[in-house]
Amino acid sequence: DGYFHQRVTQCRYSSKDLQGIEFIDSYVFNQAEYIRFNSTVGKFVGYTEHGVKNAEAWNKGPELAGELGELERVCKHNAPIYYSA
């Protein structure tokens, strides 16, 4: 009973080349993803009416700059740990 909200962030490592790293930040409500940031695309993309509205606003605001920095701060910073495992 109730509502379920989830935010999932992940780094996808496709090669040892740091250029092959992708950062994804997904927002999910009741098991349906409604908005996603993908570093390869470079912006937020909405998948529902609510997600599209948020994506448009977030792509014009400070949220986009914050997400763009996560690729460097999280994924590339932790790449040596990932590759050594």
Biopython code that builds the backbone (N, CA, C, O; Angstrom):
import numpy as np
from Bio.PDB.StructureBuilder import StructureBuilder

atoms = [
    (1, "ASP", "N", (0.838, -1.188, 0.000)),
    (1, "ASP", "CA", (0.000, 0.000, 0.000)),
    (1, "ASP", "C", (0.874, 1.238, 0.000)),
    (1, "ASP", "O", (1.893, 1.286, 0.689)),
    (2, "GLY", "N", (0.485, 2.222, -0.757)),
    (2, "GLY", "CA", (1.245, 3.456, -0.824)),
    (2, "GLY", "C", (1.967, 3.596, -2.141)),
    (2, "GLY", "O", (1.662, 2.915, -3.120)),
    (3, "TYR", "N", (2.929, 4.496, -2.143)),
    (3, "TYR", "CA", (3.660, 4.811, -3.351)),
    (3, "TYR", "C", (5.129, 4.419, -3.206)),
    (3, "TYR", "O", (5.663, 4.336, -2.101)),
    (4, "PHE", "N", (5.754, 4.186, -4.332)),
    (4, "PHE", "CA", (7.143, 3.750, -4.353)),
    (4, "PHE", "C", (7.935, 4.683, -5.259)),
    (4, "PHE", "O", (7.653, 4.773, -6.454)),
    (5, "HIS", "N", (8.917, 5.372, -4.706)),
    (5, "HIS", "CA", (9.784, 6.246, -5.499)),
    (5, "HIS", "C", (11.214, 5.760, -5.354)),
    (5, "HIS", "O", (11.651, 5.412, -4.257)),
    (6, "GLN", "N", (11.930, 5.736, -6.444)),
    (6, "GLN", "CA", (13.296, 5.216, -6.443)),
    (6, "GLN", "C", (14.145, 6.044, -7.401)),
    (6, "GLN", "O", (13.683, 6.480, -8.455)),
    (7, "ARG", "N", (15.383, 6.244, -7.010)),
    (7, "ARG", "CA", (16.366, 6.891, -7.888)),
    (7, "ARG", "C", (17.538, 5.937, -8.013)),
    (7, "ARG", "O", (18.103, 5.501, -7.010)),
    (8, "VAL", "N", (17.899, 5.616, -9.236)),
    (8, "VAL", "CA", (18.966, 4.664, -9.492)),
    (8, "VAL", "C", (20.038, 5.360, -10.320)),
    (8, "VAL", "O", (19.763, 5.871, -11.406)),
    (9, "THR", "N", (21.268, 5.374, -9.796)),
    (9, "THR", "CA", (22.393, 5.906, -10.566)),
    (9, "THR", "C", (23.350, 4.766, -10.846)),
    (9, "THR", "O", (23.551, 3.879, -10.016)),
    (10, "GLN", "N", (23.932, 4.806, -12.021)),
    (10, "GLN", "CA", (24.873, 3.753, -12.385)),
    (10, "GLN", "C", (25.921, 4.274, -13.358)),
    (10, "GLN", "O", (25.679, 5.195, -14.139)),
    (11, "CYS", "N", (27.070, 3.664, -13.283)),
    (11, "CYS", "CA", (28.143, 3.914, -14.240)),
    (11, "CYS", "C", (28.267, 2.655, -15.092)),
    (11, "CYS", "O", (28.360, 1.547, -14.564)),
    (12, "ARG", "N", (28.268, 2.826, -16.377)),
    (12, "ARG", "CA", (28.449, 1.695, -17.280)),
    (12, "ARG", "C", (29.825, 1.814, -17.925)),
    (12, "ARG", "O", (30.145, 2.802, -18.586)),
    (13, "TYR", "N", (30.619, 0.783, -17.712)),
    (13, "TYR", "CA", (31.985, 0.746, -18.223)),
    (13, "TYR", "C", (32.023, -0.226, -19.397)),
    (13, "TYR", "O", (31.868, -1.432, -19.209)),
    (14, "SER", "N", (32.227, 0.291, -20.602)),
    (14, "SER", "CA", (32.223, -0.584, -21.773)),
    (14, "SER", "C", (33.637, -0.947, -22.229)),
    (14, "SER", "O", (33.816, -1.899, -22.989)),
    (15, "SER", "N", (34.626, -0.205, -21.778)),
    (15, "SER", "CA", (36.008, -0.504, -22.126)),
    (15, "SER", "C", (36.913, 0.147, -21.088)),
    (15, "SER", "O", (36.436, 0.898, -20.238)),
    (16, "LYS", "N", (38.201, -0.129, -21.148)),
    (16, "LYS", "CA", (39.137, 0.489, -20.210)),
    (16, "LYS", "C", (39.436, 1.936, -20.578)),
    (16, "LYS", "O", (40.075, 2.657, -19.812)),
    (17, "ASP", "N", (38.985, 2.348, -21.725)),
    (17, "ASP", "CA", (39.139, 3.727, -22.159)),
    (17, "ASP", "C", (38.146, 4.588, -21.373)),
    (17, "ASP", "O", (36.953, 4.285, -21.347)),
    (18, "LEU", "N", (38.619, 5.638, -20.745)),
    (18, "LEU", "CA", (37.738, 6.487, -19.949)),
    (18, "LEU", "C", (36.667, 7.169, -20.789)),
    (18, "LEU", "O", (35.672, 7.649, -20.246)),
    (19, "GLN", "N", (36.851, 7.218, -22.091)),
    (19, "GLN", "CA", (35.830, 7.809, -22.957)),
    (19, "GLN", "C", (34.647, 6.868, -23.144)),
    (19, "GLN", "O", (33.588, 7.292, -23.607)),
    (20, "GLY", "N", (34.812, 5.601, -22.792)),
    (20, "GLY", "CA", (33.748, 4.621, -22.954)),
    (20, "GLY", "C", (32.863, 4.473, -21.731)),
    (20, "GLY", "O", (32.128, 3.492, -21.620)),
    (21, "ILE", "N", (32.917, 5.429, -20.809)),
    (21, "ILE", "CA", (32.122, 5.356, -19.588)),
    (21, "ILE", "C", (30.852, 6.172, -19.763)),
    (21, "ILE", "O", (30.861, 7.261, -20.337)),
    (22, "GLU", "N", (29.769, 5.619, -19.257)),
    (22, "GLU", "CA", (28.464, 6.268, -19.363)),
    (22, "GLU", "C", (27.846, 6.374, -17.967)),
    (22, "GLU", "O", (27.839, 5.399, -17.216)),
    (23, "PHE", "N", (27.329, 7.553, -17.620)),
    (23, "PHE", "CA", (26.647, 7.768, -16.350)),
    (23, "PHE", "C", (25.154, 7.868, -16.622)),
    (23, "PHE", "O", (24.722, 8.612, -17.502)),
    (24, "ILE", "N", (24.360, 7.105, -15.851)),
    (24, "ILE", "CA", (22.904, 7.110, -16.006)),
    (24, "ILE", "C", (22.266, 7.357, -14.649)),
    (24, "ILE", "O", (22.637, 6.734, -13.654)),
    (25, "ASP", "N", (21.306, 8.269, -14.617)),
    (25, "ASP", "CA", (20.568, 8.610, -13.403)),
    (25, "ASP", "C", (19.080, 8.498, -13.737)),
    (25, "ASP", "O", (18.543, 9.314, -14.486)),
    (26, "SER", "N", (18.420, 7.486, -13.178)),
    (26, "SER", "CA", (17.019, 7.209, -13.488)),
    (26, "SER", "C", (16.123, 7.505, -12.294)),
    (26, "SER", "O", (16.486, 7.236, -11.149)),
    (27, "TYR", "N", (14.966, 8.054, -12.569)),
    (27, "TYR", "CA", (13.951, 8.329, -11.556)),
    (27, "TYR", "C", (12.744, 7.447, -11.859)),
    (27, "TYR", "O", (12.220, 7.452, -12.974)),
    (28, "VAL", "N", (12.309, 6.689, -10.850)),
    (28, "VAL", "CA", (11.255, 5.695, -11.025)),
    (28, "VAL", "C", (10.149, 5.956, -10.015)),
    (28, "VAL", "O", (10.417, 6.197, -8.838)),
    (29, "PHE", "N", (8.908, 5.909, -10.477)),
    (29, "PHE", "CA", (7.753, 6.037, -9.595)),
    (29, "PHE", "C", (6.819, 4.867, -9.855)),
    (29, "PHE", "O", (6.365, 4.664, -10.981)),
    (30, "ASN", "N", (6.537, 4.103, -8.819)),
    (30, "ASN", "CA", (5.691, 2.906, -8.926)),
    (30, "ASN", "C", (6.130, 1.997, -10.071)),
    (30, "ASN", "O", (5.311, 1.569, -10.884)),
    (31, "GLN", "N", (7.404, 1.713, -10.125)),
    (31, "GLN", "CA", (8.049, 0.798, -11.064)),
    (31, "GLN", "C", (8.065, 1.287, -12.511)),
    (31, "GLN", "O", (8.379, 0.516, -13.419)),
    (32, "ALA", "N", (7.731, 2.555, -12.734)),
    (32, "ALA", "CA", (7.777, 3.113, -14.084)),
    (32, "ALA", "C", (8.803, 4.244, -14.123)),
    (32, "ALA", "O", (8.668, 5.235, -13.405)),
    (33, "GLU", "N", (9.815, 4.095, -14.953)),
    (33, "GLU", "CA", (10.812, 5.150, -15.095)),
    (33, "GLU", "C", (10.156, 6.339, -15.781)),
    (33, "GLU", "O", (9.561, 6.199, -16.850)),
    (34, "TYR", "N", (10.268, 7.517, -15.159)),
    (34, "TYR", "CA", (9.625, 8.687, -15.752)),
    (34, "TYR", "C", (10.618, 9.733, -16.269)),
    (34, "TYR", "O", (10.249, 10.588, -17.074)),
    (35, "ILE", "N", (11.862, 9.671, -15.817)),
    (35, "ILE", "CA", (12.870, 10.592, -16.340)),
    (35, "ILE", "C", (14.249, 9.962, -16.185)),
    (35, "ILE", "O", (14.499, 9.214, -15.239)),
    (36, "ARG", "N", (15.148, 10.274, -17.131)),
    (36, "ARG", "CA", (16.502, 9.715, -17.090)),
    (36, "ARG", "C", (17.491, 10.744, -17.619)),
    (36, "ARG", "O", (17.237, 11.447, -18.596)),
    (37, "PHE", "N", (18.633, 10.802, -16.930)),
    (37, "PHE", "CA", (19.779, 11.537, -17.460)),
    (37, "PHE", "C", (20.763, 10.503, -17.958)),
    (37, "PHE", "O", (21.058, 9.533, -17.260)),
    (38, "ASN", "N", (21.273, 10.704, -19.158)),
    (38, "ASN", "CA", (22.283, 9.824, -19.735)),
    (38, "ASN", "C", (23.421, 10.710, -20.211)),
    (38, "ASN", "O", (23.204, 11.610, -21.022)),
    (39, "SER", "N", (24.633, 10.469, -19.720)),
    (39, "SER", "CA", (25.766, 11.318, -20.069)),
    (39, "SER", "C", (26.096, 11.259, -21.556)),
    (39, "SER", "O", (26.646, 12.218, -22.098)),
    (40, "THR", "N", (25.775, 10.167, -22.220)),
    (40, "THR", "CA", (26.022, 10.063, -23.659)),
    (40, "THR", "C", (25.107, 11.008, -24.421)),
    (40, "THR", "O", (25.526, 11.649, -25.385)),
    (41, "VAL", "N", (23.855, 11.093, -23.985)),
    (41, "VAL", "CA", (22.895, 12.008, -24.597)),
    (41, "VAL", "C", (23.187, 13.439, -24.148)),
    (41, "VAL", "O", (23.039, 14.381, -24.927)),
    (42, "GLY", "N", (23.602, 13.598, -22.889)),
    (42, "GLY", "CA", (23.974, 14.899, -22.362)),
    (42, "GLY", "C", (22.833, 15.738, -21.842)),
    (42, "GLY", "O", (22.985, 16.944, -21.649)),
    (43, "LYS", "N", (21.680, 15.110, -21.611)),
    (43, "LYS", "CA", (20.535, 15.845, -21.092)),
    (43, "LYS", "C", (19.545, 14.881, -20.466)),
    (43, "LYS", "O", (19.684, 13.663, -20.578)),
    (44, "PHE", "N", (18.534, 15.448, -19.798)),
    (44, "PHE", "CA", (17.449, 14.656, -19.237)),
    (44, "PHE", "C", (16.438, 14.353, -20.327)),
    (44, "PHE", "O", (16.183, 15.182, -21.200)),
    (45, "VAL", "N", (15.864, 13.155, -20.272)),
    (45, "VAL", "CA", (14.817, 12.747, -21.206)),
    (45, "VAL", "C", (13.647, 12.245, -20.379)),
    (45, "VAL", "O", (13.825, 11.420, -19.483)),
    (46, "GLY", "N", (12.447, 12.740, -20.675)),
    (46, "GLY", "CA", (11.245, 12.323, -19.962)),
    (46, "GLY", "C", (10.505, 11.239, -20.714)),
    (46, "GLY", "O", (10.474, 11.227, -21.945)),
    (47, "TYR", "N", (9.906, 10.319, -19.955)),
    (47, "TYR", "CA", (9.177, 9.200, -20.564)),
    (47, "TYR", "C", (7.690, 9.235, -20.266)),
    (47, "TYR", "O", (6.929, 8.452, -20.834)),
    (48, "THR", "N", (7.269, 10.119, -19.397)),
    (48, "THR", "CA", (5.849, 10.304, -19.087)),
    (48, "THR", "C", (5.556, 11.796, -19.200)),
    (48, "THR", "O", (6.473, 12.595, -19.390)),
    (49, "GLU", "N", (4.298, 12.172, -19.084)),
    (49, "GLU", "CA", (3.944, 13.595, -19.151)),
    (49, "GLU", "C", (4.674, 14.379, -18.056)),
    (49, "GLU", "O", (5.232, 15.445, -18.315)),
    (50, "HIS", "N", (4.665, 13.849, -16.851)),
    (50, "HIS", "CA", (5.360, 14.481, -15.730)),
    (50, "HIS", "C", (6.872, 14.516, -15.984)),
    (50, "HIS", "O", (7.522, 15.525, -15.710)),
    (51, "GLY", "N", (7.426, 13.432, -16.500)),
    (51, "GLY", "CA", (8.852, 13.359, -16.781)),
    (51, "GLY", "C", (9.290, 14.330, -17.859)),
    (51, "GLY", "O", (10.363, 14.926, -17.759)),
    (52, "VAL", "N", (8.474, 14.496, -18.887)),
    (52, "VAL", "CA", (8.803, 15.432, -19.975)),
    (52, "VAL", "C", (8.847, 16.863, -19.441)),
    (52, "VAL", "O", (9.740, 17.634, -19.794)),
    (53, "LYS", "N", (7.877, 17.218, -18.587)),
    (53, "LYS", "CA", (7.861, 18.563, -17.991)),
    (53, "LYS", "C", (9.110, 18.791, -17.143)),
    (53, "LYS", "O", (9.746, 19.841, -17.238)),
    (54, "ASN", "N", (9.463, 17.802, -16.310)),
    (54, "ASN", "CA", (10.658, 17.936, -15.490)),
    (54, "ASN", "C", (11.913, 17.999, -16.346)),
    (54, "ASN", "O", (12.804, 18.804, -16.074)),
    (55, "ALA", "N", (11.999, 17.168, -17.370)),
    (55, "ALA", "CA", (13.179, 17.154, -18.237)),
    (55, "ALA", "C", (13.391, 18.524, -18.876)),
    (55, "ALA", "O", (14.516, 19.020, -18.927)),
    (56, "GLU", "N", (12.313, 19.132, -19.362)),
    (56, "GLU", "CA", (12.430, 20.448, -19.983)),
    (56, "GLU", "C", (12.957, 21.475, -18.984)),
    (56, "GLU", "O", (13.825, 22.282, -19.315)),
    (57, "ALA", "N", (12.430, 21.443, -17.766)),
    (57, "ALA", "CA", (12.864, 22.402, -16.740)),
    (57, "ALA", "C", (14.285, 22.112, -16.281)),
    (57, "ALA", "O", (15.090, 23.034, -16.153)),
    (58, "TRP", "N", (14.603, 20.861, -16.035)),
    (58, "TRP", "CA", (15.928, 20.499, -15.530)),
    (58, "TRP", "C", (17.023, 20.743, -16.562)),
    (58, "TRP", "O", (18.154, 21.065, -16.198)),
    (59, "ASN", "N", (16.701, 20.595, -17.837)),
    (59, "ASN", "CA", (17.696, 20.841, -18.884)),
    (59, "ASN", "C", (18.032, 22.326, -19.016)),
    (59, "ASN", "O", (19.057, 22.678, -19.601)),
    (60, "LYS", "N", (17.176, 23.203, -18.474)),
    (60, "LYS", "CA", (17.419, 24.647, -18.510)),
    (60, "LYS", "C", (17.977, 25.173, -17.196)),
    (60, "LYS", "O", (18.372, 26.336, -17.114)),
    (61, "GLY", "N", (18.015, 24.335, -16.172)),
    (61, "GLY", "CA", (18.407, 24.783, -14.847)),
    (61, "GLY", "C", (19.744, 24.230, -14.388)),
    (61, "GLY", "O", (20.480, 23.621, -15.165)),
    (62, "PRO", "N", (20.048, 24.450, -13.116)),
    (62, "PRO", "CA", (21.330, 24.003, -12.563)),
    (62, "PRO", "C", (21.432, 22.479, -12.419)),
    (62, "PRO", "O", (22.526, 21.949, -12.225)),
    (63, "GLU", "N", (20.310, 21.784, -12.511)),
    (63, "GLU", "CA", (20.328, 20.327, -12.400)),
    (63, "GLU", "C", (21.178, 19.687, -13.490)),
    (63, "GLU", "O", (21.859, 18.692, -13.242)),
    (64, "LEU", "N", (21.143, 20.251, -14.690)),
    (64, "LEU", "CA", (21.903, 19.680, -15.808)),
    (64, "LEU", "C", (23.405, 19.768, -15.547)),
    (64, "LEU", "O", (24.129, 18.800, -15.776)),
    (65, "ALA", "N", (23.873, 20.907, -15.075)),
    (65, "ALA", "CA", (25.304, 21.059, -14.794)),
    (65, "ALA", "C", (25.745, 20.082, -13.716)),
    (65, "ALA", "O", (26.844, 19.532, -13.790)),
    (66, "GLY", "N", (24.905, 19.862, -12.723)),
    (66, "GLY", "CA", (25.225, 18.911, -11.667)),
    (66, "GLY", "C", (25.361, 17.497, -12.195)),
    (66, "GLY", "O", (26.275, 16.768, -11.807)),
    (67, "GLU", "N", (24.465, 17.111, -13.068)),
    (67, "GLU", "CA", (24.515, 15.765, -13.646)),
    (67, "GLU", "C", (25.728, 15.592, -14.548)),
    (67, "GLU", "O", (26.364, 14.538, -14.538)),
    (68, "LEU", "N", (26.051, 16.610, -15.320)),
    (68, "LEU", "CA", (27.209, 16.513, -16.215)),
    (68, "LEU", "C", (28.493, 16.307, -15.420)),
    (68, "LEU", "O", (29.413, 15.641, -15.895)),
    (69, "GLY", "N", (28.566, 16.864, -14.229)),
    (69, "GLY", "CA", (29.744, 16.702, -13.395)),
    (69, "GLY", "C", (29.861, 15.334, -12.762)),
    (69, "GLY", "O", (30.956, 14.934, -12.365)),
    (70, "GLU", "N", (28.761, 14.602, -12.656)),
    (70, "GLU", "CA", (28.777, 13.288, -12.013)),
    (70, "GLU", "C", (29.606, 12.272, -12.794)),
    (70, "GLU", "O", (30.205, 11.383, -12.188)),
    (71, "LEU", "N", (29.656, 12.378, -14.093)),
    (71, "LEU", "CA", (30.461, 11.450, -14.899)),
    (71, "LEU", "C", (31.923, 11.529, -14.456)),
    (71, "LEU", "O", (32.571, 10.501, -14.259)),
    (72, "GLU", "N", (32.434, 12.733, -14.301)),
    (72, "GLU", "CA", (33.821, 12.912, -13.866)),
    (72, "GLU", "C", (33.987, 12.548, -12.393)),
    (72, "GLU", "O", (34.906, 11.817, -12.023)),
    (73, "ARG", "N", (33.086, 13.068, -11.557)),
    (73, "ARG", "CA", (33.223, 12.937, -10.116)),
    (73, "ARG", "C", (33.056, 11.504, -9.635)),
    (73, "ARG", "O", (33.797, 11.060, -8.757)),
    (74, "VAL", "N", (32.110, 10.783, -10.186)),
    (74, "VAL", "CA", (31.809, 9.433, -9.703)),
    (74, "VAL", "C", (32.414, 8.355, -10.606)),
    (74, "VAL", "O", (33.219, 7.540, -10.156)),
    (75, "CYS", "N", (32.030, 8.359, -11.849)),
    (75, "CYS", "CA", (32.399, 7.249, -12.733)),
    (75, "CYS", "C", (33.892, 7.209, -13.058)),
    (75, "CYS", "O", (34.547, 6.189, -12.844)),
    (76, "LYS", "N", (34.418, 8.292, -13.561)),
    (76, "LYS", "CA", (35.827, 8.289, -13.953)),
    (76, "LYS", "C", (36.734, 8.206, -12.732)),
    (76, "LYS", "O", (37.800, 7.594, -12.786)),
    (77, "HIS", "N", (36.314, 8.816, -11.643)),
    (77, "HIS", "CA", (37.102, 8.766, -10.412)),
    (77, "HIS", "C", (37.220, 7.327, -9.894)),
    (77, "HIS", "O", (38.273, 6.926, -9.399)),
    (78, "ASN", "N", (36.137, 6.556, -10.010)),
    (78, "ASN", "CA", (36.115, 5.190, -9.495)),
    (78, "ASN", "C", (36.487, 4.132, -10.534)),
    (78, "ASN", "O", (36.475, 2.941, -10.222)),
    (79, "ALA", "N", (36.812, 4.536, -11.743)),
    (79, "ALA", "CA", (37.157, 3.576, -12.802)),
    (79, "ALA", "C", (38.314, 2.663, -12.417)),
    (79, "ALA", "O", (38.229, 1.463, -12.676)),
    (80, "PRO", "N", (39.395, 3.163, -11.813)),
    (80, "PRO", "CA", (40.491, 2.247, -11.445)),
    (80, "PRO", "C", (40.043, 1.144, -10.485)),
    (80, "PRO", "O", (40.532, 0.018, -10.567)),
    (81, "ILE", "N", (39.134, 1.454, -9.594)),
    (81, "ILE", "CA", (38.616, 0.451, -8.651)),
    (81, "ILE", "C", (37.817, -0.595, -9.428)),
    (81, "ILE", "O", (37.979, -1.796, -9.212)),
    (82, "TYR", "N", (36.960, -0.132, -10.329)),
    (82, "TYR", "CA", (36.135, -1.044, -11.115)),
    (82, "TYR", "C", (37.017, -1.972, -11.963)),
    (82, "TYR", "O", (36.788, -3.181, -11.997)),
    (83, "TYR", "N", (38.019, -1.412, -12.644)),
    (83, "TYR", "CA", (38.854, -2.201, -13.541)),
    (83, "TYR", "C", (39.782, -3.165, -12.793)),
    (83, "TYR", "O", (40.195, -4.179, -13.354)),
    (84, "SER", "N", (40.108, -2.863, -11.554)),
    (84, "SER", "CA", (40.998, -3.755, -10.800)),
    (84, "SER", "C", (40.247, -4.938, -10.192)),
    (84, "SER", "O", (40.868, -5.910, -9.764)),
    (85, "ALA", "N", (38.922, -4.863, -10.152)),
    (85, "ALA", "CA", (38.127, -5.951, -9.537)),
    (85, "ALA", "C", (38.003, -7.149, -10.450)),
    (85, "ALA", "O", (37.371, -8.140, -10.085)),
]
sb = StructureBuilder()
sb.init_structure("model")
sb.init_model(0)
sb.init_chain("A")
sb.init_seg("    ")
for serial, (resi, resn, name, xyz) in enumerate(atoms, 1):
    if name == "N":
        sb.init_residue(resn, " ", resi, " ")
    sb.init_atom(name, np.array(xyz, "f"), 0.0, 1.0, " ", f" {name:<3s}", serial, name[0])
structure = sb.get_structure()
